[in-house]
Amino acid sequence: MIKYTEDHEWLQIDGDTAVVGITHHAQDALGDVVFVDLPEVGKSFAAKEVAGVVESVKAAADVYMPVDGEITEVNEDLRGDPSMANTDPLGKGWFFKVKLSNPAQADALLDETAYKAFSAG
């Protein structure tokens, strides 16, 4: 199941874990991504806390934790090649994996239809 936030992150949820990245809309708005600051593995964040930073030729933007959870893995390939956030934001350009503290929190996030309507407005 994929969910989206109003801060333009996506989550691919599988049980009590999720893969998190930025959306096509976010990478379009940022332009060419040149640097990512990823969180530490083992660190816990509350929903809406800043968990990372993405920098482009145009701007820098915070990456927010979409739900409460603990970082279990970061995408070291993305750190080495930040442009993957542009070329494959919903695939190889993922940012981190998280163990969800409260999987029910994801129910409050947007589905694809709601996110498309939100980001179009």
N, C-alpha and C positions, 0 to 999 in steps of 0.2 A: 504494500500500500504506500502510495506517495502522498505526502501532505506538504503544504506550503505555508510560509509566514508572510505577514504584511511587510516584513523587512527584507523580503526576497531571498529567503533561504528555502531549500527543499529538504525533505527527509524521506528516505526510503526505509520504511519500517518493516522489520521482520521479528515478530515476537517482542522481546524486551530490548532489542538493539536497533539502532538506526544509523544509516550513512547520511551525512549532512554535506551540503554544498550550496553554491549560489545558483540562482536561476538564470535562464537565458536573458530575461529582462534586466537583471542586475548586471550581467557582463556586458550587455549592449549599452547600458547607461554609463558604465565605467570606461569602456574602451579597452585598449590593449593592456592586459594585466602584466605587471612587471615584477611584482613581489607579493608573497603571502607570508603572514606571520601566523603560525599554527599553534594551538594550545599544547600544553604538556600532557603526555599520556599519564593517566592516574589522577589528574586534577578534576575536581567536580565543579559544576556550574549550575546556577539556578536559571530557569527560563528567563530570557531577555538580557542576561549578562553578556558582556562582550567576551567572546571566546577566541577571537582572532581578528586579523586585519588583512584586507586586500588592497593593494596599491596598483594604480594604473598610471598611464601617462597623463591622464586628466585629473585624477583625484584619489584620495584614500577613503576607504569605507570600513566600518566595523562589521564583523561577522558575529551575529548574535546566536547564543545557544537557544534553539527553538523550544526545548523542554528541559526540565531538571534531569541531570545525569552526569555520568563520569566518562571522561575521554578514555577510550580503550585502544585507539589507533589513530595515527595521523598519516596523511598521504605524503610521504617523503618524495615521491615522484613529482608531485605538484610543487613542492618546495624547490626542487631542482629545475623544473620547467613550468613556471607560473602561467605560461600561455595556454596550458591545458584548461584553465578556467574559462578561456574564451572558446577554444576549439571543441571541447567536449564537456561542458559544465555539468551535464546530468550523467556523465559516465566517468571517464578517466580523470576529470577535473574535480572530483569530490575532495572535500577538505578534511573531515575527520569522522570517526565512528564513535558512537556513544552508547553506553548501557543506560537505558531509561530508568530513572528512579520511580516514575509514576507513568506507566504507559497510557493511562487514561487521559493524560494531558494532551496527547496528540488528537483526541477527538475534537478539541476546540480549535484546531488549526484548519486552514482552508483546503478544500479538495481542488482538483485541477480546474473545474468549471468556475468555482468561486474565485480562485486566484487569477484566472484569465480576465474575469470581469473586473476585479480589483485593479490589476496592473494596466488594464486598458483605460481606466478612468483617470 
